[in-house]
């Protein structure tokens, strides 16, 4: 069964590095991970989650919440274990 983790916090609270760490830990166990990020977030590069300490990871950019929901349903059917999102309003 897939799981959706939602992390939130103030700026500079370590959300990005936490997503990157969790993804790494799941993959070390042989589990699949998808990370989504906002397609309008271009602080580093569109389609990447990056932390202040220099770690970065490829992510799936999305524009609309409907697309995110469709990807989530598809992912659950394909037995992805962890979904992480990073979105800044």
Backbone as a ProteinNet text record, in pm:
[ID]
protein_1_A
[PRIMARY]
XXXXXXXXXXXXXXXXXXXXXXXXXXXXXXXXXXXXXXXXXXXXXXXXXXXXXXXXXXXXXXXXXXXXXXXXXXXXXXXXXXXXXXXXX
[TERTIARY]
84.6	0	88.9	60.9	137.5	104.7	196.9	177.6	207.3	135	161.1	206.8	327.3	379.8	370	317.5	304.8	385.3	489.2	573.3	549.8	536.6	523.6	603.6	639.6	716.2	756.7	812.4	858.5	978.2	1008.6	1127.5	1250.4	1344.6	1470.1	1451.8	1342.9	1321.5	1366.5	1421.5	1477.8	1382.4	1277.7	1180.1	1243.7	1322.8	1381.2	1479.1	1566.1	1662.6	1591.3	1481.4	1403.8	1344.4	1290.6	1235.6	1345.3	1459.9	1571	1618.1	1625.3	1667.7	1568	1439.8	1336.5	1338.9	1350.4	1356.3	1475.8	1589.2	1709.6	1688.6	1630.9	1609.1	1515	1407.6	1316.4	1386.6	1464.4	1533	1638.4	1699.1	1794.5	1725.3	1595.8	1516.8	1456.7	1491.4	1441.5	1301.3	1254.4	1120.1	1126.6	1015.5	1009.3	960.2	1013	978.7	956.5	853.4	832.1	827.8	897.8	893.9	835.1	734.1	671.2	709.8	721.4	747.6	671.4	652.1	579.7	657.4	588.1	653.2	689.1	635.6	669.4	783.1	829	941	1071.6	1134	1256.9	1376.6	1373.9	1485.2	1616.1	1615.2	1735.7	1723.8	1629	1598.8	1463.6	1380.1	1248.6	1268.1	1193.1	1202.9	1306.5	1355.5	1451.9	1412.7	1438.1	1427.6	1571.7	1603.7	1741.1	1740.4	1842	1853.4	1962.6	1962.1	2064.1	2204.5	2215.7	2348.7	2404.9	2329.4	2383.9	2329.5	2248	2189.8	2075.1	2062.7	1950.1	1907	1781.5	1724.4	1620.1	1617.2	1519.1	1379.6	1285.7	1146.4	1056.5	931.7	835.1	762.3	780.5	710.7	563.5	475.3	334.2	277.7	181.2	119.9	-15.6	-92.8	-229.9	-250	-334	-362.2	-427.5	-508.7	-572.7	-467.7	-362.6	-256.2	-188.3	-168.6	-107.3	-193.2	-325.2	-415.4	-410.2	-410.4	-403.3	-272.6	-162.9	-34.4	-35.5	-99.5	-105.3	-181.5	-296	-375.9	-298.6	-234.5	-153.1	-40.6	19.9	130	84.4	-29.4	-81.2	-107.8	-161	-187.3	-58.4	50.8	179.7	264.1	205.5	268.6	392.8	390.3	497	477.3	584	570.3	561.5	626	631.2	617.2	528.3	514.9	551.4	634.2	668	644	594.9	574.7	644	681.2	733.4	667.8	591.2	520.9	523.9	566.9	569.4	467.4	380	278.7	330.1
-117.6	0	123.6	215.6	339.9	430.6	517.2	613.7	752.4	850.1	988.4	1060.9	1116	1192.4	1339.6	1417.2	1561.1	1629.5	1698.2	1770.7	1918.5	1989.1	2133.7	2195.7	2319.9	2388.9	2525.9	2601.1	2736.5	2729	2841.4	2847.2	2811	2743.3	2701.3	2601	2521.7	2421.6	2281.9	2265.5	2136.7	2045.4	2098.2	2015.1	1942.6	2013.5	1953.8	1843	1866.3	1762.4	1641.1	1663.2	1552.2	1466.5	1530.5	1455.6	1373.4	1434.2	1365.1	1246.6	1264.3	1155.2	1040.4	1072.4	968.2	889.2	959	890.8	796	841.6	757.7	632	649.7	534.9	432.4	477.3	383.4	309.9	381.1	317	217.8	243.7	148.4	16.1	23.5	-96.1	-159.2	-105.4	-159.3	-112	-4.7	47.4	165.4	185.9	293.9	422.8	533.9	665.2	762.5	845.7	956.2	1084.1	1185.1	1316.2	1414.9	1490.5	1591.7	1729.3	1823.1	1961	2053.7	2173.7	2271.4	2306	2312.6	2347.1	2495.3	2575.5	2718.5	2752.1	2652.8	2673.5	2660.2	2771.6	2767.5	2825.9	2819.7	2874.8	2806.2	2675.2	2602.1	2565	2481.2	2439.8	2370.7	2393.5	2328.9	2178.1	2106.5	1960.9	1905.7	1988.8	1942.9	1992.8	1910.6	1952.4	1967.3	2080.8	2101.2	2161.7	2125.9	2176.3	2283.3	2358.9	2463.9	2407	2282.1	2224.8	2160.2	2168.5	2124.1	1994.2	1921	1799.1	1836.3	1763.3	1787.1	1655.5	1653	1529.7	1562.8	1482.3	1498.7	1476.2	1558.3	1547.3	1564.2	1528.5	1542.8	1675.3	1771.6	1899.5	1886.4	1953.8	1951.9	2092.4	2117.8	2249.9	2256.6	2154.1	2156	2044.8	2070.4	1970.1	1847	1864	1749.6	1654.5	1709.6	1625.4	1549.5	1616.5	1551.6	1435.4	1455.5	1348.8	1231.6	1259.2	1151.5	1074.1	1144.1	1076	991.8	1043	970.4	839.8	844.2	722.8	621.9	667.9	579.1	518.2	598.9	553.8	447.2	469.2	372.6	238.8	243.1	119.7	47.7	121.9	61.1	29.1	41.9	4.2	85.3	212.7	301.1	314.5	309.2	306.4	444.2	541.8	672.7	782.4	876.6	994.5	1114.8	1200.3	1323.1	1441.5	1548.8	1668.3	1785.1	1881	2005.5	2115	2198.2	2305.3	2428.8	2537.4	2665.5	2757.1	2814.7	2905.2	3046.3
0	0	0	-90.4	-98.5	18.9	50.6	158.4	104.4	154	117.9	243.6	238.5	350.4	316.1	407.3	388.3	496.8	457.8	553	535.6	644.6	637	749.9	731.6	834.1	785.3	873.8	841.2	746.3	685.1	600.7	683.8	621	683.9	796.6	789.8	895.2	853.8	733.1	693.8	618.6	557.7	486.3	367.3	289.5	168.2	203.1	296.9	333.1	393	463.8	519.9	408.6	304.6	190.6	123.8	104.1	39.1	124	255.9	345.4	345.3	353.7	356.4	225.6	112.9	-16.7	-22.7	23.2	23.5	109	226.7	315.8	254.4	188.9	123.4	10.1	-69.6	-181.1	-133.1	-20	38.3	74.4	100.3	132.2	6.4	-111.3	-236.8	-272.2	-208.6	-233.2	-329.8	-401.4	-500.7	-436.5	-483.5	-429.3	-544.6	-532.3	-624.6	-543.5	-589	-524.4	-624.7	-582.6	-666.3	-614.3	-705.6	-667.9	-762.1	-721.7	-801.5	-927.5	-1040.1	-1166.4	-1174	-1082.2	-1084	-988.5	-913.8	-821	-898.8	-930.1	-1010.1	-934.7	-801.7	-723.5	-756.4	-772.2	-810.7	-957.8	-989.1	-1125.4	-1119.7	-1218.6	-1220.8	-1226.2	-1142.5	-1141.5	-1045.7	-955.2	-855.3	-717.5	-616.3	-476.9	-429.4	-371.4	-325.3	-185.3	-109.6	27.3	33.4	140.6	158	170.1	217.3	237.4	111.2	-0.3	-127.8	-182.4	-107.6	-161.5	-254.1	-363.7	-454.2	-513.5	-556.5	-608	-713.3	-818.8	-926.1	-870.7	-915.1	-872.6	-994.2	-979.8	-1087.4	-1067.3	-1158.9	-1143.1	-1183.1	-1109.8	-1147.9	-1142.3	-1231.8	-1241.7	-1173.6	-1184.6	-1135.2	-1033.1	-935.8	-833.1	-893.8	-999.9	-1063.8	-1119.6	-1182.3	-1234	-1120	-1007.3	-891.6	-843.7	-838.9	-794.2	-891.5	-1020.6	-1119.2	-1105.9	-1087.6	-1068.6	-940.9	-837.3	-710.6	-725.6	-794.1	-813.4	-895.5	-1003.2	-1085.4	-1002.7	-920.7	-837.1	-738.5	-675.8	-579.2	-648.4	-769.6	-843.4	-878.7	-894.2	-928.3	-805.5	-688.3	-561.7	-527.9	-555	-507.7	-357.1	-279.5	-135.5	-71	-128.7	-63.9	-167.3	-142.2	-226.3	-141.5	-192.7	-120.5	-212.2	-154.3	-233.6	-167.3	-248.2	-197.7	-279.5	-215.3	-285.2	-201.2	-258	-187.2	-250.7	-171	-222.5	-223.7
[MASK]
+++++++++++++++++++++++++++++++++++++++++++++++++++++++++++++++++++++++++++++++++++++++++

